[in-house]
């Protein structure tokens, strides 16, 4: 019984934290559902690179930092990008990130 209760608690906490993150990342425009995951498009300037623990981040116009699963290392820091993808948890970055499916550089 304890094992089942802790599994349910973990699931509830995961759902709550996911909904809080979506509200917090105000730079996104949720456009559709993709197998239960939010399809998003975020726009901002590249401000950090991957460092072995954290994914690259973009900073939206309102100052929100959003981690992106992959941005080409060829893109210079400070470049404005638009990234479309889905939110996920990936094994090579901390926390929830946008798994990039398309990146446009301006």
BELFENGI-V728187 format. One record per backbone hydrogen bond with DSSP energy under -1.0 kcal/mol. NH is the residue of the N-H (numbers start at 1). CO is the residue of the C=O. If there is no record, write none. Layout:
nh->NH co->CO
nh->NH co->CO
This chain:
nh->5 co->1
nh->6 co->2
nh->7 co->3
nh->8 co->4
nh->9 co->5
nh->10 co->6
nh->11 co->7
nh->12 co->8
nh->13 co->9
nh->14 co->10
nh->15 co->11
nh->16 co->12
nh->17 co->13
nh->18 co->14
nh->19 co->15
nh->20 co->16
nh->21 co->17
nh->22 co->18
nh->23 co->19
nh->24 co->20
nh->25 co->21
nh->26 co->24
nh->28 co->25
nh->29 co->41
nh->31 co->39
nh->32 co->39
nh->34 co->37
nh->37 co->34
nh->39 co->32
nh->40 co->85
nh->42 co->83
nh->44 co->81
nh->45 co->59
nh->46 co->79
nh->47 co->57
nh->48 co->57
nh->51 co->54
nh->58 co->66
nh->59 co->45
nh->60 co->64
nh->63 co->60
nh->66 co->58
nh->68 co->56
nh->69 co->98
nh->75 co->72
nh->78 co->46
nh->79 co->76
nh->81 co->44
nh->82 co->104
nh->83 co->42
nh->84 co->102
nh->85 co->40
nh->86 co->99
nh->87 co->38
nh->88 co->97
nh->94 co->53
nh->97 co->88
nh->98 co->67
nh->99 co->86
nh->101 co->84
nh->102 co->84
nh->104 co->82
nh->106 co->80
